[in-house]
């Protein structure tokens, strides 16, 4: 079969190559991949640090070509979405049924492929505040892949959402998603007028994280799921000590030990089917364009999700 691999000799360091077909275990389903989406973290590591011939890829959607021989999971012919730690950018995948969710009839494979890592990260980050109705929520990096899902999910749950973005061109996007407050620029301090916040979802790091910690309400939680600006932060501990505040480091792989991917994906695809969640697909292209689209993602030349098609729609 064919798969995307790291190829240091190629411009963009990503290429499609022949690799061995997967051999499913009796407890695994064989999936014919139709589409996958790109996430900044996997793209950056593939381009910058991954070894030659490494196979990147987390998110995928496709059709069950052969159901698990032990009888578990979706049947042959079912349309599914799922995620794996690596290797999803390919034609065939052997996966455990727990990473899969069957798709409602109204959700197409392209839309589904945009959901796994970004959607599940937003889903689990917001769960750190069990009651969101009426809560004040601040989302930094709000026009990114996780941010646009987090805004929609928080609003659906009844939260009052403030969105912090660095690029003024992205303000119409977050306004369209329904935020009450949009903070534009690198200085987060002006977000304080909308706080203090019961929950902060933080992905920028550096000075932004230090400022965010001083904006928590008593009992509030700051969930850190990225550090796009800097991984080193200093903060004033006096501003953080308002009573019961906490800093939570979110790593999706850890969260999925307690709730398998298929559970959260079934919830998210249900919301898409109900018209309550927009996958925010900005770019759709054939997978032969993977190096070009990956470079555009890293260069922040679009917002929303990029989805690549392995198999043309029928």
C-alpha positions, 0 to 999 in steps of 0.5 A: 500500500501507499503511505506518507513517510518522512523523506529528508531528501524531499522538499517539505520532508514529506512524501508518499511511498510504498510500505508493507500492508498491515496485518490485523490481529484478530482483535483489530479491524482493517480500515480503508482510509478515505481522509485524514486531517493535519494537526500542527504538533504532528506536522512540526515533529514530522518535519523537524525531528522525525527519523527517515521513513517515519510514518506520521498521522493521528486523525483518520476517517474511512470504511471498515474493509474487514471487521475484527475477527473476534466479532468486536467493533463495527462491521464490514462496510461501516463508516468510521472515524478514529485516531492512532499514535502514528501512521494514519496518513495511509491507505490501510490501517489495522486498529482496535475498535476502541479507537473508532466511532461509527458515523451518523448517516449525515456526517461525511468522512471529510468532516469526521476526519477533522475531529479526533485530536483537536476535537477530543483535546477541546472536549477533555479540556472543558471537562476539567470544569464539570459545570460550564453553564454560566461559567466564565471561560477564557480560551487563548490561541482561540483561532487554532484547531483546538480553540475553534472546537473549544469555543463551540463546545463551551458555548453549547454548554452555556459558558460565557466565552472570551477568546484571545487571538494574536492575528486581528484577521481572525477576529471575525471567525471567533465573533461568528462562533459566538464569543462574548469578548475577543482579545486581539494582540499579544497582550492578554492583560485586557482580557481581565475586564471579562474575568475573573475566569472559572476555566482557562484553556491555555496553549500559548505559554510564556508571558501569556500563561503567566498573565492567565494564571493571575486571572483565575477566579477562586476555585478556577482551573487553568488547563495547559495543552500547548506552548506555541510561544514559549515553554518557559513561564514566570508568574506572580504567585500572589495573583494565583493564590486567590483560593482553590485555583489549580493548574492542570497539564493536559496530555491527550494520551493520558486522558484517553486512558480513562475514556477511549477515543471512540467514546468522545468521537461518538459524542462529537460526531453526534453534535456534528450530525445535529448541526451543533458543531462545525468541523471548521474545515478550511482546506481540502486537497488530495493527499498528494499535496501533503507537503504543501498543505503541511507547510501552509499549516506551519506557516499559519496561512489558514485557520481551521482544519486541513483535510486531505483525501486519500480516496476520491469521493464516489 
